[in-house]
Protein backbone atom coordinates (compact mmCIF):
# COMPACT_ATOMS: atom_id res chain seq x y z
CA UNK A 1 0.00 0.00 0.00
CA UNK A 2 1.24 3.45 -0.90
CA UNK A 3 -0.11 6.88 0.01
CA UNK A 4 -1.62 9.18 -2.60
CA UNK A 5 0.68 11.91 -3.90
CA UNK A 6 1.14 15.00 -1.75
CA UNK A 7 3.44 18.00 -1.41
CA UNK A 8 5.67 17.90 1.66
CA UNK A 9 6.38 20.91 3.89
CA UNK A 10 8.91 21.04 6.75
CA UNK A 11 8.57 24.39 8.56
CA UNK A 12 11.52 25.40 10.74
CA UNK A 13 9.61 27.24 13.45
CA UNK A 14 6.09 27.66 14.76
CA UNK A 15 5.37 30.90 12.91
CA UNK A 16 6.30 29.29 9.59
CA UNK A 17 4.13 26.28 10.39
CA UNK A 18 1.12 28.44 11.24
CA UNK A 19 1.56 30.55 8.11
CA UNK A 20 1.81 27.41 5.98
CA UNK A 21 -1.30 25.85 7.48
CA UNK A 22 -3.26 29.10 7.17
CA UNK A 23 -2.34 29.30 3.49
CA UNK A 24 -3.21 25.66 2.78
CA UNK A 25 -6.43 25.57 4.86
CA UNK A 26 -8.48 22.46 3.93
CA UNK A 27 -5.76 21.20 1.58
CA UNK A 28 -3.19 20.63 4.35
CA UNK A 29 -2.75 17.91 6.99
CA UNK A 30 -0.37 17.98 9.94
CA UNK A 31 2.21 15.21 10.39
CA UNK A 32 3.54 14.75 13.95
CA UNK A 33 3.84 11.18 15.24
CA UNK A 34 2.04 9.83 12.18
CA UNK A 35 0.92 6.63 13.89
CA UNK A 36 -2.68 7.18 12.77
CA UNK A 37 -2.14 9.39 9.75
CA UNK A 38 0.32 7.17 7.85
CA UNK A 39 -1.91 4.06 7.92
CA UNK A 40 -4.86 6.19 6.81
CA UNK A 41 -2.80 7.57 3.92
CA UNK A 42 -1.65 4.11 2.90
CA UNK A 43 -5.21 2.79 2.93
CA UNK A 44 -6.37 5.86 0.97
CA UNK A 45 -8.79 6.81 3.73
CA UNK A 46 -7.52 10.37 3.50
CA UNK A 47 -5.81 12.15 0.63
CA UNK A 48 -4.53 15.63 1.55
CA UNK A 49 -2.78 17.62 -1.13
CA UNK A 50 -0.14 18.78 1.37
CA UNK A 51 1.52 17.36 4.49
CA UNK A 52 2.99 19.80 7.01
CA UNK A 53 5.63 18.04 9.10
CA UNK A 54 5.96 19.77 12.50
CA UNK A 55 8.66 17.48 13.90
CA UNK A 56 11.31 20.21 13.66
CA UNK A 57 9.41 22.55 15.99
CA UNK A 58 11.32 22.01 19.22
CA UNK A 59 9.13 24.54 21.03
CA UNK A 60 6.26 22.03 20.82
CA UNK A 61 8.24 19.17 22.36
CA UNK A 62 7.36 20.06 25.95
CA UNK A 63 5.79 18.53 29.05
CA UNK A 64 5.34 21.18 31.74
CA UNK A 65 3.66 21.30 35.13
CA UNK A 66 1.35 24.29 35.31
CA UNK A 67 -0.81 25.56 38.12
CA UNK A 68 -3.50 22.91 38.40
CA UNK A 69 -2.25 20.37 35.92
CA UNK A 70 0.03 19.22 33.12
CA UNK A 71 0.58 21.05 29.83
CA UNK A 72 1.60 18.65 27.03
CA UNK A 73 3.09 20.07 23.83
CA UNK A 74 2.11 18.81 20.41
CA UNK A 75 5.35 16.86 19.89
CA UNK A 76 5.51 15.16 23.31
CA UNK A 77 5.52 11.39 22.71
CA UNK A 78 3.34 8.96 24.62
CA UNK A 79 6.30 7.37 26.36
CA UNK A 80 7.58 10.69 27.70
CA UNK A 81 4.17 11.85 28.94
CA UNK A 82 3.66 8.51 30.65
CA UNK A 83 6.65 9.31 32.86
CA UNK A 84 5.43 12.80 33.77
CA UNK A 85 3.75 11.78 37.02
CA UNK A 86 0.04 12.20 36.22
CA UNK A 87 -1.55 9.02 37.65
CA UNK A 88 -4.44 8.68 35.20
CA UNK A 89 -2.35 9.53 32.15
CA UNK A 90 0.23 6.98 33.25
CA UNK A 91 -2.41 4.25 33.52
CA UNK A 92 -3.99 5.15 30.19
CA UNK A 93 -0.75 5.32 28.24
CA UNK A 94 0.25 1.82 29.34
CA UNK A 95 -2.79 0.62 27.40
CA UNK A 96 -1.95 2.47 24.18
CA UNK A 97 -0.77 0.05 21.49
CA UNK A 98 2.83 -1.15 21.88
CA UNK A 99 6.16 0.42 22.96
CA UNK A 100 7.18 1.19 19.37
CA UNK A 101 3.98 3.16 18.85
CA UNK A 102 4.28 4.91 22.21
CA UNK A 103 7.84 5.97 21.41
CA UNK A 104 6.68 7.77 18.28
CA UNK A 105 3.01 8.67 18.69
CA UNK A 106 2.04 11.99 20.23
CA UNK A 107 -0.56 12.68 22.91
CA UNK A 108 -1.96 15.76 21.18
CA UNK A 109 -2.07 13.90 17.86
CA UNK A 110 -4.21 11.21 19.46
CA UNK A 111 -6.61 13.85 20.77
CA UNK A 112 -6.90 15.54 17.37
CA UNK A 113 -7.48 12.17 15.69
CA UNK A 114 -10.53 11.85 17.98
CA UNK A 115 -10.95 8.10 17.72
CA UNK A 116 -13.75 7.14 20.15
CA UNK A 117 -11.93 3.85 20.80
CA UNK A 118 -8.75 5.63 21.94
CA UNK A 119 -7.79 6.08 25.57
CA UNK A 120 -6.52 9.67 25.67
CA UNK A 121 -9.71 11.45 24.56
CA UNK A 122 -11.51 9.73 27.45
CA UNK A 123 -8.85 10.91 29.91
CA UNK A 124 -9.09 14.51 28.71
CA UNK A 125 -12.89 14.38 28.87
CA UNK A 126 -12.97 12.86 32.36
CA UNK A 127 -10.54 15.44 33.74
CA UNK A 128 -12.26 18.37 32.03
CA UNK A 129 -9.10 19.33 30.16
CA UNK A 130 -8.67 21.40 27.02
CA UNK A 131 -6.75 21.64 23.75
CA UNK A 132 -5.00 24.83 22.65
CA UNK A 133 -5.38 25.68 18.96
CA UNK A 134 -3.34 28.29 17.13
CA UNK A 135 -3.38 30.19 13.86
CA UNK A 136 -1.41 33.32 12.92
CA UNK A 137 -2.10 36.00 15.52
CA UNK A 138 -4.60 34.00 17.57
CA UNK A 139 -4.88 31.08 19.98
CA UNK A 140 -7.94 29.56 21.61
CA UNK A 141 -8.46 26.92 24.28
CA UNK A 142 -11.25 24.45 23.53
CA UNK A 143 -12.62 22.45 26.48
CA UNK A 144 -12.84 18.69 26.05
CA UNK A 145 -16.64 18.78 26.14
CA UNK A 146 -16.57 20.90 22.96
CA UNK A 147 -13.46 19.47 21.31
CA UNK A 148 -14.69 15.99 20.33
CA UNK A 149 -17.43 16.40 17.74
CA UNK A 150 -17.83 12.83 16.46
CA UNK A 151 -15.86 9.80 15.28
CA UNK A 152 -12.52 11.07 13.92
CA UNK A 153 -13.85 14.63 14.09
CA UNK A 154 -12.48 17.34 16.37
CA UNK A 155 -12.91 21.09 16.75
CA UNK A 156 -9.65 21.85 14.91
CA UNK A 157 -10.57 24.15 12.04
CA UNK A 158 -8.83 24.30 8.65
CA UNK A 159 -5.63 26.28 8.99
CA UNK A 160 -5.30 25.66 12.75
CA UNK A 161 -2.63 23.73 14.61
CA UNK A 162 -3.20 21.99 17.94
CA UNK A 163 -0.14 23.19 19.87
CA UNK A 164 -0.80 21.68 23.30
CA UNK A 165 -3.28 20.02 25.63
CA UNK A 166 -3.92 20.68 29.29
CA UNK A 167 -4.69 17.78 31.64
CA UNK A 168 -5.93 18.99 35.05
CA UNK A 169 -4.39 17.32 38.09
CA UNK A 170 -6.51 14.93 40.12
CA UNK A 171 -8.42 16.53 43.01
CA UNK A 172 -6.56 16.21 46.35
CA UNK A 173 -6.64 12.64 47.59
CA UNK A 174 -8.58 11.37 44.57
CA UNK A 175 -8.10 7.85 43.25
CA UNK A 176 -8.32 6.80 39.61
CA UNK A 177 -8.39 3.69 37.48
CA UNK A 178 -8.43 2.85 33.77
CA UNK A 179 -9.63 -0.59 32.66
CA UNK A 180 -10.40 -1.95 29.21
CA UNK A 181 -10.92 -5.19 27.32
CA UNK A 182 -9.28 -5.82 23.96
CA UNK A 183 -9.05 -8.96 21.86
CA UNK A 184 -5.26 -8.75 22.00
CA UNK A 185 -2.91 -6.56 23.99
CA UNK A 186 -2.33 -3.37 22.07
CA UNK A 187 -5.52 -3.62 20.00
CA UNK A 188 -8.22 -0.99 20.24
CA UNK A 189 -10.47 -1.73 23.19
CA UNK A 190 -13.84 -3.38 22.68
CA UNK A 191 -14.83 -1.20 25.63
CA UNK A 192 -13.04 0.73 28.35
CA UNK A 193 -13.75 2.87 31.38
CA UNK A 194 -11.65 5.37 33.30
CA UNK A 195 -12.95 6.40 36.70
CA UNK A 196 -12.21 9.10 39.24
CA UNK A 197 -13.31 9.01 42.90
CA UNK A 198 -12.57 11.66 45.55
CA UNK A 199 -12.42 11.11 49.33
CA UNK A 200 -15.60 13.18 49.63
CA UNK A 201 -17.47 10.68 47.46
CA UNK A 202 -17.58 12.55 44.16
CA UNK A 203 -17.32 10.02 41.36
CA UNK A 204 -17.45 10.08 37.58
CA UNK A 205 -16.36 7.92 34.67
CA UNK A 206 -15.59 8.24 30.97
CA UNK A 207 -16.27 5.44 28.50
CA UNK A 208 -14.16 4.27 25.56
CA UNK A 209 -15.49 2.58 22.44
CA UNK A 210 -19.21 2.81 23.21
CA UNK A 211 -20.21 6.10 21.63
CA UNK A 212 -19.24 8.59 18.92
CA UNK A 213 -17.30 10.66 21.48
CA UNK A 214 -16.06 9.98 25.03
CA UNK A 215 -19.09 9.67 27.29
CA UNK A 216 -18.66 11.20 30.75
CA UNK A 217 -21.06 10.17 33.52
CA UNK A 218 -21.24 11.74 37.00
CA UNK A 219 -22.41 9.12 39.51
CA UNK A 220 -21.68 10.99 42.74
CA UNK A 221 -25.27 10.53 43.91
CA UNK A 222 -24.86 6.75 43.73
CA UNK A 223 -21.46 6.51 45.47
CA UNK A 224 -20.38 4.33 47.18
CA UNK A 225 -22.94 1.90 45.72
CA UNK A 226 -20.64 1.04 42.85
CA UNK A 227 -23.00 -1.53 41.35
CA UNK A 228 -25.65 1.17 40.98
CA UNK A 229 -23.02 3.59 39.66
CA UNK A 230 -21.97 1.04 37.05
CA UNK A 231 -25.57 0.60 35.92
CA UNK A 232 -25.80 4.35 35.37
CA UNK A 233 -22.67 4.25 33.23
CA UNK A 234 -24.01 1.35 31.20
CA UNK A 235 -27.30 3.17 30.62
CA UNK A 236 -25.43 6.21 29.33
CA UNK A 237 -23.35 4.18 26.86
CA UNK A 238 -24.28 4.18 23.16
CA UNK A 239 -22.58 1.06 21.75
CA UNK A 240 -22.99 -0.14 18.17
CA UNK A 241 -22.64 -3.56 16.56
CA UNK A 242 -19.54 -4.15 14.45
CA UNK A 243 -17.44 -7.07 13.24
CA UNK A 244 -15.66 -7.31 16.61
CA UNK A 245 -18.55 -7.30 19.07
CA UNK A 246 -22.28 -6.75 19.40
CA UNK A 247 -23.70 -3.64 21.00
CA UNK A 248 -25.15 -5.82 23.77
CA UNK A 249 -21.74 -7.29 24.58
CA UNK A 250 -20.04 -3.90 24.58
CA UNK A 251 -22.71 -2.57 26.91
CA UNK A 252 -22.20 -5.51 29.25
CA UNK A 253 -18.44 -4.91 29.24
CA UNK A 254 -18.89 -1.25 30.11
CA UNK A 255 -20.99 -2.12 33.13
CA UNK A 256 -18.53 -4.71 34.42
CA UNK A 257 -15.51 -2.49 33.82
CA UNK A 258 -17.19 0.55 35.38
CA UNK A 259 -17.89 -1.24 38.65
CA UNK A 260 -14.34 -2.58 38.82
CA UNK A 261 -12.87 0.82 37.94
CA UNK A 262 -14.92 2.62 40.58
CA UNK A 263 -13.87 0.11 43.23
CA UNK A 264 -10.18 0.41 42.28
CA UNK A 265 -10.35 4.21 42.20
CA UNK A 266 -12.13 4.35 45.57
CA UNK A 267 -9.57 1.99 47.10
CA UNK A 268 -6.71 4.26 45.99
CA UNK A 269 -8.38 7.49 47.17
CA UNK A 270 -6.79 9.00 50.27
CA UNK A 271 -8.72 10.90 52.92
N, C-alpha and C positions, 0 to 999 in steps of 0.2 A: 504494500500500500504506500502510495506517495501523496503528499499534500498537493492541492491545486497551486498554481503559480501565484506568487505574491512579490511585492517589492519590500525589501528589508531596510529598516531604519535603526540606527544605533546611536541615539542621542548621548552626548557627553555629560550633560548636567540636567537638573530638573527643569529649568526654564526652557531648554531646547526640547525636552520631551513634551512639556505642556504645549508649546507652540506647534510642535509637529502634530500632536493629537487634535488640537483645535482646528488645524488646517485640514486634516483628513476626515474628521467627524465620523460619520457612519462607515466610512471606507477603511478605517484603521482598527486594529486589534492589538492589545498589549500582550507582550511576551515577558513573563517573569520566570517562575519555576517551570511552567510549560507542561506540568504533569497531567493536566486535563486538556489543555489546548492542543498539544501535539497529537494525541490520539484522535481528537475530534477533527483536526486537519487531515490526518491520514485516512480517516473513514469518510471524508468529504461531508461531514456534518456541519461544517462551517467553512466559508470560503472568502475570507477578507482579502481585499486588494492589497493591503499593506499590513506588515507586522512591525510594531514599535518595540524593540528590545530595550528594557529598562535596567538590565543587569549591570550596567556601568555606573549607575547612579548610587554612589556610596552613601549619600545622605539619606537614602531610604532603607539602608541595611542597619536598622536600629531596633533595640528592645530596651525601653526605658521605663523605670518606675516613676509614675506621676502621682500627684495627690489623689488618692482614692482608687488607684488601679495601675494597669500596665498598658503602655502605649507601644504597639507593635508596628514597625515600619513595613512598607510594602515588599521589601526584599528579605525580610527575616524568615529563615527556613524553619520548617516544623521542628527539626531536631534542636535548634537553638532555643526556640520559644519554650519547648518542653522542659528545658533546664532553668527557666527564668523564675521558678518558685511559685507560680500561681497553681494552687492545688487542682482546680477543676480542669484548667488547660492541660496540666501534666497528665491527668487521667485520660482526657480525650485524645491527646496526641499519641498516646501509646496504642490506641486503637486504629489510627490512620494507616492504612496500607502496610508497607514494609519499610525497613530502614533505608533502602535505596531511595524510595519515594520521599521519605521524611527528610533526607539529607538534601533534597533538591526542591521539593515543593514549598510554596510559601503560604503562610497563614492568611494573609490578605487576599491572595489569589483564590484560595478556597472559598472565602466569603463572597467574593465577586462572582465566582462560578455559580454559587447559589444552588448547589445540588441538594435537594431535600433529604437525600440519604447520607449526606456528609455530616461529620461530627461537629465541626467548628461553627457552622451557622447556628446549631442548637445551643452551643455554649454562649455565643454572643447574645442570642435571644433570651436565654435564661438569666444572664447577668444584667440585661438591660444596657448593653454596650452600644457602640456607635462606630461608624466608618467615616473617615475624613476623605472628602473628594475635592480635587483641585482642578482648576483650569486657569489660564492666564489672568492674573489679577484678582482671583477669587477662590476662596475655599468654603466648604460647608460641611457640617457634621450631620450625618443622617442616622437617627436612632435605629436600632435593630428592628423594632416593630414596623418601621417604614422602609427598611432597606431591602428586605426579601419580598419580592412581588409575586413570584410564582416559580415553578420549576425552571431552573437555569436562567432566571430573570431577576436582576437586581436593579437598584435605583441609580446605578451609574449611567449617566447620560452620554450621548455621543460627544466626543471631544474632552471628556473628563478622565482623570486618573485617580484611582484609589491610592492615596499615599500612606495611609496608616489606619489602624483600628484600635479602639480603646476598649479594654476588658476591665470592668470594675472589679475591685478586690471583693472577696467574700465578706459579708457582715461579720463583726467581731464574734468569735466563737462558733461560727457556722460550720456545719459539716456538709460534705458533698459526695456525690458518687456518680459514675457514668458506667452504665451497663448496656450491652448490646448482644444480639445474636446474629451471626453470619454463617453462611454455609461452610466457608473456610476462613482461616485467619487471614486478615488483610483484605477480604472481599468487602463490598458495601454491605451494611447491615440490613437484614430483613426487617428489623425493628430495633430501636434503641431508646433509652431514656436517661437523661441526666437530671439529677435531683439536688435540691438545696434545702437544708433545714437549719433554722437558727435555734439557739437555746431557749428563746422565748416562744417557740412553737410555730413560727412562720415557716411555711413550706410551699414550694412550687417545683414544677418539673417542666422539662422541654422534651418533646418527642422527635425522633429521627425516623424517617422512612415511612411515615403514616399520614402524610398530608403534603400539599403542594409547597408549603413553607414550614419552618419549625413551629410547632404548636406548643405554646406555653400555657400551663394550667396552674392557677393558684389554689391550693387545697388547704390553706391554713385553718379553715373552719372545721376540717375533718381530722386534723392532727390531734393526738398521735394515733388515731385509728387508721393505720396505714393500709389496711385492706379496703376501707371505704375511700381513702384517698386514691388508691390505685384504680378503683372503679370509676372515679371521676375522670381520671386521666384517660382511661379506655373509652369512656363515653365521648370525650372531646376529640379523640383520634378520628382521622378520615382516611383509612387505608383503602387501597385499590387492589384488585386482582392483577397479577402479572405472571410471567412464566416461572417465577421463583417461588411464589407463595400466594395463597388466597387472601382476600381481604379479611376473612374470618380468622385465619391463622395469625396474620399480622396483628389484628386487634387483640387476640388472646396473648400474644407475646408482649405487647405493650403493657397489658395489665399485670402480667407476672413480673416483668422487669421493673415496672414502676413500684410495686410493693417492695421488691428487694432493694431497689435504689433508695427509697425513702428510709428503709430500716438501716441500711449502711450509712446513709448521710446522718441520720439521727444518732447513731452509735458513735460517730466521729465528732459530733458537735460538743463543744466545751462550754460549760456554764461559766 
